[in-house]
Amino acid sequence: MRGGYGDDYYMQLIRKIREYKGIAGETKTFSPLAINIKGRLAQWEAAAAVYQDFVGSSSARSCKDAASQTTQWLTLPAARNDLAEIRVANDADNLYFLIAADKPITAHTAGDVAWMNLLINVEGDEGASFEGFQYIINRDPGKNTTSVERSDGGYNFTNIGTAACVLSGKYLQISVPRELLGIKDGGFTITFKAADNVAKPDDILEYYVSGDSAPIGRLAYTYSGI
């Protein structure tokens, strides 16, 4: 609810349902798996960390309000990329992400900082963040490499290095050095989300509304590795 409680009650509902089901705080640690992102996609079949998102939830909308007066706040175009699934793996040096859409991913346009972003929070990192995410990847993609940026506080970022990336059809693969994310040897946990074409990426409530996010809004997936 913009201008009011925001998503407070939605987040409370999620937390209480998880507590009721007895799954609050559950985590699973995944075994190391190296991925060559320039190799065959079949490598990802061995990845046990698979996160699925709703497909078709980002269709075009044009509806009148409850009083049948206006469509001002209820008209949106369809998302350009409908995110369907994310797979994650890691080895001693890198984190690997496979982001899949339901159709071929649109080409990046120069200057578009909201194209196929990956936001990451490293648990235990108490530094500056945007809504809990210290890092954002892929705001400035190049040829087979992309940007890794760290929050200076809120949605203000400084480039700290590069990650490898490969775009092929409906798949985007990213390989991020653990060192860039401050992840040392041993066990670690991250939370993360992918987002594309969010109209106001500096407003977390917009991740419920425009473009597509996996998962939606303030939510994030959890991955633990060694």
C-alpha positions in Angstrom: 0.0 0.0 0.0 1.8 3.1 -1.2 1.8 6.0 1.2 0.7 3.7 4.0 1.9 0.3 5.3 3.8 -0.7 2.2 4.3 -4.4 2.2 4.6 -4.7 6.0 1.5 -7.0 6.4 2.4 -9.1 3.4 5.8 -9.8 4.9 4.3 -10.6 8.3 1.9 -13.0 6.7 4.7 -14.8 5.0 6.7 -15.1 8.2 3.8 -16.4 10.2 2.8 -19.0 7.6 6.4 -20.3 7.6 6.4 -20.4 11.4 3.0 -22.3 11.4 4.4 -24.8 8.9 7.6 -25.2 10.9 9.9 -24.2 8.1 11.1 -20.8 9.4 14.8 -20.6 9.2 15.3 -23.8 7.3 18.5 -23.9 5.2 20.3 -26.5 3.1 24.0 -26.4 2.3 24.9 -27.4 -1.3 28.0 -29.3 -2.3 30.6 -27.5 -4.6 30.0 -27.7 -8.3 32.2 -26.0 -10.9 30.5 -24.6 -14.0 32.1 -23.5 -17.2 29.7 -20.8 -18.4 31.1 -21.0 -21.9 30.4 -24.7 -22.0 27.2 -26.7 -22.5 24.1 -25.8 -20.6 23.7 -29.5 -19.7 26.3 -28.9 -16.9 23.5 -27.2 -15.0 21.5 -30.4 -14.8 23.8 -31.4 -11.9 23.0 -28.2 -9.9 20.8 -29.1 -7.0 19.9 -25.4 -6.1 17.0 -24.7 -8.4 14.6 -21.7 -7.7 11.4 -21.4 -9.8 9.4 -18.3 -10.4 5.8 -17.9 -11.6 5.6 -17.6 -15.4 2.8 -15.4 -16.8 2.5 -13.3 -13.8 3.9 -10.2 -15.6 1.3 -10.0 -18.4 -0.1 -6.6 -19.5 -2.7 -5.0 -17.3 -5.4 -2.4 -18.0 -8.1 -2.4 -15.3 -10.4 0.2 -13.8 -10.4 0.9 -10.1 -13.0 -0.3 -7.7 -15.2 2.6 -8.5 -14.8 2.0 -12.3 -13.5 5.5 -12.7 -9.9 5.3 -13.8 -7.1 3.0 -15.0 -4.3 5.5 -13.9 -2.6 3.2 -11.4 -3.7 -0.1 -13.0 -2.3 0.0 -16.5 1.1 -1.7 -17.2 2.7 -3.2 -20.3 3.7 -6.8 -20.3 7.2 -7.5 -18.9 9.8 -7.7 -21.6 11.5 -10.7 -20.0 9.4 -13.1 -17.9 11.8 -14.8 -15.5 11.2 -18.5 -15.0 14.0 -20.1 -13.1 17.4 -19.5 -11.4 20.0 -22.1 -10.7 23.0 -21.5 -8.5 26.3 -23.3 -7.9 29.7 -22.5 -6.5 33.3 -23.8 -6.2 36.2 -22.5 -4.2 36.7 -19.5 -6.5 33.3 -18.5 -8.0 29.6 -18.3 -7.6 27.6 -19.3 -10.7 24.1 -18.2 -11.7 21.9 -19.4 -14.5 18.9 -17.1 -15.0 16.3 -18.5 -17.4 13.3 -16.6 -18.9 10.3 -18.2 -20.6 11.4 -16.8 -24.0 14.7 -15.5 -25.5 16.0 -12.6 -23.4 15.9 -9.3 -25.1 19.2 -7.7 -26.1 20.7 -5.0 -23.9 20.4 -1.4 -24.9 23.2 0.9 -24.1 22.6 2.9 -20.9 19.8 0.6 -19.6 20.9 -0.1 -16.0 17.7 -2.1 -15.2 18.4 -5.0 -17.7 18.6 -8.4 -16.1 20.0 -7.3 -12.7 21.2 -9.7 -10.0 21.1 -8.4 -6.4 23.0 -10.2 -3.7 23.2 -10.0 0.1 26.1 -11.8 1.8 25.0 -12.9 5.3 27.3 -11.5 8.0 28.2 -8.4 5.9 26.9 -5.4 7.9 28.1 -2.8 5.4 25.9 -0.4 3.4 23.1 -1.9 1.3 20.0 -1.3 -0.8 17.2 -2.9 1.1 19.6 -5.5 2.5 21.5 -6.2 -0.8 25.1 -5.1 -0.7 25.8 -5.9 -4.3 24.2 -5.5 -7.7 25.5 -7.2 -10.8 24.9 -6.5 -14.5 23.9 -2.9 -14.6 26.7 -2.2 -17.1 27.2 -5.4 -19.2 29.9 -5.7 -21.9 30.9 -8.5 -24.2 31.1 -11.6 -22.0 31.8 -9.5 -18.9 29.6 -7.4 -16.7 29.8 -5.0 -13.8 29.9 -5.9 -10.1 28.9 -2.9 -7.9 28.7 -2.4 -4.2 26.2 -0.2 -2.4 27.4 3.1 -0.9 24.1 3.3 1.0 20.7 2.8 -0.6 20.5 2.6 -4.4 23.9 4.2 -4.9 26.6 1.9 -6.2 30.4 1.9 -6.9 31.9 -0.5 -9.4 34.3 -2.8 -7.7 35.1 -5.3 -10.5 33.8 -7.5 -13.2 32.1 -10.9 -13.5 32.0 -13.2 -16.6 28.7 -13.6 -18.3 27.2 -15.4 -21.3 23.8 -14.7 -22.9 22.3 -17.4 -25.1 18.7 -17.4 -26.1 16.6 -17.5 -22.9 19.5 -18.1 -20.6 21.9 -15.7 -18.9 24.9 -17.2 -17.1 27.0 -15.2 -14.7 30.2 -16.2 -12.9 31.1 -14.0 -10.0 34.5 -14.3 -8.1 33.8 -15.0 -4.4 36.6 -12.6 -3.5 34.7 -9.7 -5.0 31.7 -10.4 -2.7 33.9 -10.8 0.4 33.1 -14.5 0.6 36.0 -16.3 2.2 36.9 -20.0 2.3 34.4 -22.2 4.1 30.7 -22.0 4.6 28.7 -19.0 3.5 25.1 -18.0 2.9 23.7 -15.5 0.4 20.2 -14.2 -0.4 19.6 -13.0 -3.9 17.0 -11.9 -6.5 16.9 -11.3 -10.2 15.0 -8.3 -11.7 14.4 -6.9 -15.2 13.0 -3.6 -16.4 11.8 -2.4 -13.0 10.7 1.2 -13.7 12.0 2.6 -10.4 14.8 0.3 -9.3 15.6 2.4 -6.3 12.1 1.7 -4.8 11.7 -1.8 -3.4 7.9 -1.6 -3.7 8.3 -1.2 -7.5 9.6 -4.7 -7.6 6.1 -5.9 -7.0 4.7 -3.8 -9.8 6.7 -3.2 -13.0 9.0 -5.4 -15.1 9.6 -8.8 -13.5 11.4 -9.9 -10.4 12.3 -13.4 -9.2 11.1 -13.5 -6.5 8.8 -10.5 -6.4 9.1 -7.4 -4.3 11.3 -7.5 -1.1 11.5 -11.3 -1.2 14.8 -13.2 -1.9 16.0 -16.7 -2.4 18.6 -18.2 -0.1 21.7 -20.3 -1.0 24.3 -21.8 1.3 27.5 -23.3 0.1 31.0 -24.3 1.2 
